[in-house]
Amino acid sequence: MGSTLTEKILANASHKKKVVPGDFIVADVSYVMAHDSTAPLAIEGFYNITDKVFDTDRVIIVFDHFFPSPSVAGATLHQKVRKFVMDQHLSGFFTNGVCHQLLVENFVSPGDVVVGADSHTCTEGALGAFASGLGSTDIGGAMATGKCWFKVPESLKFDLTGSLQKGVYAKDVILNIVGNVGAAGALYKACEFTGDYVKNASVSSRLTLCNMAIEMGGKNGIIEADQKTLEFLGGREGRIFRSDKDAVYEDEYEIDVSRIEPQVALPSAVDNVEPVSAVEGRKIDQAYLGTCTNGRLEDLEVAAKILKGKRIAKNVRLIVSPASQDIYLEASKMGYLEDLVKAGGTICNPSCGPCIGRHEGVLCERETCLSSQNRNFSGRMGSPEADIILGSPATVAASAVAGKIVDPRDYL
């Protein structure tokens, strides 16, 4: 019996020849991450164990959920975390983007074990790493010891074949998968994405797929590293693991992506998925482009091509948050930000932006936002009486022009 990609990485990190689903292990972690919203509690847990982090280069702190601070309370939390960063002499402290994007740009390599105090840490698995979100107290322990315990998960295989239709993107693919599998359909499973579509997809698209593994309950999302991965890493070294041909999966899904049309997730559950064609014409008040799901350069490029030379509808505000400073600068260089601004968009600093309802686009009651983010839970972006609908960057951009939800294929 062979092993899956996830099992091989966890076996290596726990210094075992082989692990199987259900095993409890203690693994060495490559990187430990917390952000401004989760770091304060992690720090409290850390100081209950020790007064020195296990490695000053492998504990990463990012201010992204509410930076710059929108309130005195937020500034107070920032002050507390900054003191920890200075006292511990941490080299990895950032205020220039979303934590997951910064991790893949600067740190994560194939074969790594990455833990973060944020559920969407599964994003980093797109680089051939095991990456999973943990609670803040567990992160405090990992900061102190450089280790973490895991129950080895069962693996699910998503074999994605075919080519996307024009106007259909990775976001539509993963929304379709989440809609079919359900919010708990992959509970504590390793979600392994493979197949011809994945091999041909950009690293950015792969990141989108893994980012939303948690939305179906996954423990982690993961994709085997290949030449595209190595080119993206730009020289960072790692260890590439591959699933054995006789690896055992709890279930396998075969999906022809050529059959998928633009998708949306309707309020207030990510698995409440319908094709755009089923809800065309629904009025929106805000369009949001960004986040760890779809704030990368190719996402901004798609939106800019749709919006170039056009104006957003008078009843809509368009907010854009690039996922990192590098993306922001490259998008500016390519002219994408200029196109978005001239269309009526507001460009925010690289951050989580409105996604978590702290600032830069909070919704009031009875408003509807069409967003490229990963969650549409009630109250996430402000008022619990506001609606959040999820879609691809193309759907967001086209709908911003129309003032209502439309099929982006008519605007490309």
C-alpha positions in Angstrom: 0.0 0.0 0.0 1.4 3.3 -1.1 1.2 6.7 0.6 -0.4 10.0 -0.4 1.5 13.3 -0.7 0.2 14.5 2.6 1.1 11.3 4.4 4.7 11.4 3.0 5.2 15.0 4.2 3.9 14.2 7.6 6.0 11.1 7.9 9.1 13.0 7.0 8.4 15.8 9.5 7.7 13.3 12.3 10.8 11.2 11.5 8.9 8.1 10.6 9.2 5.8 7.6 5.5 5.7 7.1 2.3 7.1 8.6 -1.3 6.1 7.9 -4.6 7.9 8.5 -5.6 8.0 12.1 -2.0 8.0 13.4 -1.2 10.6 16.0 2.2 12.2 15.4 4.4 15.1 16.6 5.9 16.8 13.6 8.6 19.5 13.2 7.1 22.6 11.7 8.9 24.7 9.1 7.0 27.9 9.7 4.6 29.2 12.3 2.4 32.2 11.4 0.0 34.5 13.2 -1.6 37.8 12.2 -2.8 40.8 14.0 -6.2 39.3 14.8 -4.8 36.0 16.2 -1.3 36.8 17.5 -2.4 38.4 20.8 -3.9 35.2 22.1 -1.1 33.1 20.7 1.4 35.3 22.5 -0.4 34.7 25.8 -0.2 31.0 25.2 3.5 31.2 24.2 4.5 33.0 27.4 2.8 30.3 29.5 5.3 27.9 28.1 8.6 29.7 27.6 10.1 33.2 27.0 12.0 32.5 23.7 10.7 31.3 20.3 12.1 28.2 18.9 13.6 30.0 15.8 13.5 33.8 15.2 13.5 33.2 11.4 10.6 30.7 11.4 8.0 32.6 13.4 6.1 34.9 11.1 3.9 37.8 12.2 1.7 39.7 9.7 -0.5 42.7 10.2 -3.2 42.3 7.6 -6.6 41.9 9.1 -7.0 45.5 10.3 -4.0 47.5 9.1 -3.5 50.4 9.3 -5.5 50.3 12.5 -9.1 51.6 12.2 -9.6 52.0 15.9 -7.9 52.6 19.3 -8.6 49.0 20.2 -6.9 47.8 17.1 -3.9 50.0 17.7 -3.6 48.7 21.2 -3.4 45.1 19.9 -0.9 46.1 17.3 1.3 47.7 20.0 1.2 44.5 22.1 2.2 42.4 19.1 4.9 44.8 18.0 6.4 44.5 21.4 6.5 40.7 21.1 8.2 41.0 17.7 10.8 43.3 19.1 11.4 41.4 22.3 11.8 38.1 20.4 13.9 39.7 17.6 11.7 38.1 14.9 13.0 38.6 11.3 9.6 37.9 9.8 7.4 40.8 10.5 5.2 42.3 7.7 2.6 45.0 7.2 2.6 44.8 3.4 0.1 42.2 2.4 -2.1 39.2 3.2 -0.3 36.7 5.4 -0.9 33.7 3.0 0.4 35.5 0.0 3.5 36.8 1.8 4.2 33.2 3.0 4.1 31.8 -0.5 6.1 34.7 -1.9 8.9 34.6 0.7 9.0 31.4 2.7 7.1 28.2 1.9 8.8 25.4 -0.1 7.7 21.9 -1.2 7.8 19.4 1.7 7.4 22.1 4.4 5.0 21.8 7.3 3.3 25.2 7.8 0.9 26.1 10.6 -0.9 29.4 10.9 -3.4 31.0 13.2 -5.8 31.4 10.3 -8.0 28.8 8.7 -6.9 29.7 5.2 -3.4 28.6 5.8 -4.3 25.7 3.6 -3.6 28.1 0.7 0.1 27.4 1.0 -0.4 23.7 0.2 -0.5 24.7 -3.5 3.3 24.7 -3.4 3.5 21.0 -2.4 3.6 21.7 1.3 1.4 20.5 4.2 -0.2 23.7 5.5 -3.0 23.9 8.0 -4.8 26.5 10.2 -4.7 26.0 14.0 -6.2 27.8 16.9 -4.1 30.6 18.5 -3.2 28.6 21.6 -1.8 25.8 19.5 0.1 28.3 17.5 1.6 29.6 20.8 2.8 26.1 21.5 4.3 25.8 18.1 6.1 29.2 18.5 7.7 27.8 21.7 8.6 24.3 20.6 8.8 24.2 16.8 6.6 21.2 16.9 2.9 20.4 16.6 0.8 17.3 17.0 -1.5 16.1 14.2 -3.9 13.3 13.6 -2.9 12.1 10.1 -6.0 12.8 7.9 -7.6 10.6 5.3 -7.0 12.0 1.8 -9.5 12.9 -0.9 -8.4 13.1 -4.5 -9.9 15.7 -6.9 -9.0 14.7 -10.4 -9.7 17.8 -12.5 -9.5 17.3 -16.3 -10.4 19.3 -19.4 -10.0 23.0 -20.2 -12.0 25.9 -18.9 -14.5 27.7 -21.0 -13.7 31.4 -21.8 -14.8 33.4 -18.8 -14.4 30.6 -16.3 -11.6 30.6 -13.7 -10.2 28.6 -10.8 -12.6 30.4 -8.4 -15.5 28.9 -10.4 -14.0 25.5 -10.2 -13.5 25.5 -6.5 -17.0 27.0 -5.9 -18.4 24.2 -8.0 -16.5 21.6 -6.0 -17.5 23.1 -2.6 -21.1 23.2 -3.8 -21.1 19.6 -4.7 -19.1 18.2 -1.8 -20.7 20.4 0.9 -19.4 22.5 3.8 -18.6 19.4 5.8 -18.0 16.9 3.0 -14.2 16.9 3.4 -14.1 17.4 7.2 -10.6 16.9 8.5 -9.5 15.4 5.1 -6.5 16.2 3.0 -7.8 17.6 -0.2 -5.4 16.7 -3.0 -6.0 18.4 -6.4 -4.5 16.7 -9.4 -5.3 16.1 -13.1 -4.5 17.8 -16.4 -6.3 21.0 -15.5 -4.2 21.4 -12.3 -1.0 20.7 -14.2 -1.8 23.4 -16.8 -3.1 25.9 -14.2 -1.0 28.8 -13.0 0.4 28.8 -9.5 -2.0 31.6 -8.7 -5.0 29.4 -9.8 -3.6 26.5 -7.8 -3.5 28.8 -4.7 -7.1 29.6 -5.2 -8.1 26.0 -5.3 -6.2 25.1 -2.1 -7.3 28.3 -0.3 -10.9 27.1 -0.3 -10.3 23.5 0.8 -11.3 24.7 4.3 -14.7 25.7 3.0 -15.6 22.1 2.6 -14.0 21.2 6.0 -10.6 20.1 4.7 -7.6 19.8 7.0 -5.4 20.9 4.2 -5.4 21.5 0.5 -2.4 20.3 -1.5 -0.9 20.0 -5.0 2.2 18.2 -6.0 5.1 20.6 -6.8 6.3 20.7 -10.4 8.4 22.8 -12.7 5.9 25.7 -12.5 6.2 25.6 -8.7 10.0 25.7 -8.9 9.9 28.7 -11.2 7.6 30.4 -8.9 9.9 29.7 -5.9 12.7 31.5 -7.7 15.5 29.4 -6.2 14.0 28.4 -2.8 14.9 24.9 -2.0 12.5 22.2 -0.7 11.8 18.5 -1.0 9.3 17.4 -3.5 7.0 14.5 -2.5 4.6 12.7 -4.8 1.7 10.4 -4.1 2.3 6.8 -4.9 0.3 5.2 -7.7 -1.2 2.8 -5.3 -1.9 5.4 -2.6 -5.2 4.9 -0.9 -7.8 7.7 -0.9 -11.0 7.7 1.1 -12.8 9.0 -2.0 -11.9 10.2 -5.4 -13.8 12.8 -7.5 -13.5 13.1 -11.2 -14.5 16.5 -12.5 -14.5 17.7 -16.1 -13.9 21.4 -15.7 -15.0 22.1 -19.3 -18.5 21.6 -18.1 -18.3 24.3 -15.4 -19.9 27.7 -16.1 -19.4 30.9 -14.0 -20.5 30.2 -10.4 -21.6 32.2 -7.4 -22.1 31.2 -3.7 -25.3 32.8 -2.4 -25.9 34.0 1.2 -25.0 32.8 3.7 -23.1 29.6 3.1 -20.2 28.9 0.8 -21.7 25.6 -0.4 -24.9 27.4 -1.5 -23.6 27.5 -5.0 -25.5 28.2 -8.2 -24.5 29.1 -11.7 -24.4 32.8 -12.4 -27.1 32.3 -15.0 -29.5 31.3 -12.2 -29.2 34.7 -10.4 -28.5 37.2 -13.2 -30.0 40.6 -12.6 -29.7 40.7 -8.8 -28.8 44.2 -7.8 -25.5 44.8 -5.9 -24.3 47.7 -3.9 -20.6 46.9 -3.6 -18.1 44.9 -5.6 -14.9 43.7 -3.9 -11.8 42.4 -5.6 -9.0 41.0 -3.5 -8.1 38.7 -0.5 -6.0 35.6 -0.2 -8.3 33.9 -2.6 -8.3 36.2 -5.6 -6.1 39.3 -5.0 -3.2 38.2 -7.2 -1.9 39.7 -10.3 -3.8 37.5 -12.7 -7.0 38.4 -10.9 -6.4 42.1 -11.2 -5.5 41.6 -14.8 -8.8 39.9 -15.6 -10.8 42.6 -13.9 -8.8 45.4 -15.5 -9.4 44.0 -19.0 -13.1 44.0 -18.4 -13.1 47.5 -16.8 -10.7 49.2 -19.1 -12.5 52.1 -20.8 -15.7 51.6 -18.9 -17.2 53.0 -15.7 -18.8 51.1 -12.9 -22.5 51.6 -12.3 -23.6 54.6 -10.3 -25.2 52.4 -7.7 -22.0 50.4 -7.1 -18.8 51.0 -5.3 -15.8 48.9 -6.3 -13.0 48.2 -3.8 -9.8 46.6 -4.7 -7.1 45.2 -2.3 -4.0 43.6 -3.9 -2.8 40.6 -1.9 0.7 41.9 -1.5 2.9 44.9 -2.1 4.8 43.1 -4.9 1.4 42.5 -6.6 0.4 46.1 -6.0 3.6 47.4 -7.6 3.5 45.0 -10.6 -0.2 45.8 -11.2 0.7 49.5 -11.1 3.5 48.9 -13.6 1.2 47.0 -15.9 -1.4 49.7 -15.8 -4.1 47.5 -14.2 -4.5 49.8 -11.2 -4.9 52.8 -13.4 -7.6 51.0 -15.4 -9.4 50.1 -12.2 -9.2 53.6 -10.8 -10.4 55.2 -14.0 -13.4 52.8 -14.0 -14.3 54.2 -10.6 -12.6 51.7 -8.3 -10.9 52.5 -5.0 -7.5 50.9 -4.4 -6.7 50.0 -0.8 -3.4 49.0 0.7 -2.4 45.4 0.3 -4.3 43.6 3.1 -7.4 41.6 3.9 -9.4 44.7 3.3 -13.2 44.5 3.7 -13.2 40.7 3.7 -13.4 40.5 7.5 -15.6 43.5 8.1 -13.1 45.7 10.1 -12.7 48.6 7.7 -12.3 49.7 4.1 -15.8 48.6 2.9 -18.0 47.7 5.8 -21.6 46.9 4.7 -24.7 48.3 6.3 -28.1 46.5 6.5 -29.8 45.4 3.4 -26.7 45.9 1.2 -25.3 43.3 -1.1 -21.7 42.8 -1.9 -20.4 40.6 -4.7 -16.9 39.6 -3.7 -14.0 37.5 -4.8 -13.3 36.4 -1.2 -13.8 32.9 0.2 -16.6 33.3 2.8 -20.1 34.8 2.8 -21.2 34.2 6.3 -23.8 36.5 7.8 -22.1 39.5 9.4 -18.7 38.8 8.0 -18.4 42.2 6.2 -20.4 44.3 8.6 -24.1 44.2 9.3 -25.6 40.7 9.8 -28.5 42.0 7.6 -26.2 42.5 4.7 -25.7 39.8 2.0 -22.4 38.6 0.6 -22.2 36.7 -2.7 -19.0 35.1 -3.9 -17.8 35.0 -7.5 -14.7 35.1 -9.6 -12.8 38.4 -10.3 -14.3 38.4 -13.8 -17.9 38.1 -12.4 -17.1 40.8 -9.8 -15.8 43.2 -12.4 -18.5 42.7 -15.0 -21.2 43.0 -12.4 -19.7 46.2 -11.1 -20.2 47.7 -14.6 -23.7 46.4 -14.9 -24.7 47.3 -11.3 -26.2 43.8 -11.0 -25.0 40.2 -11.2 -24.1 39.3 -14.8 -22.4 36.5 -16.7 -18.8 37.8 -17.3 -18.5 35.9 -20.6 -20.6 38.7 -22.1 -18.0 41.2 -21.1 -14.8 39.5 -22.3 
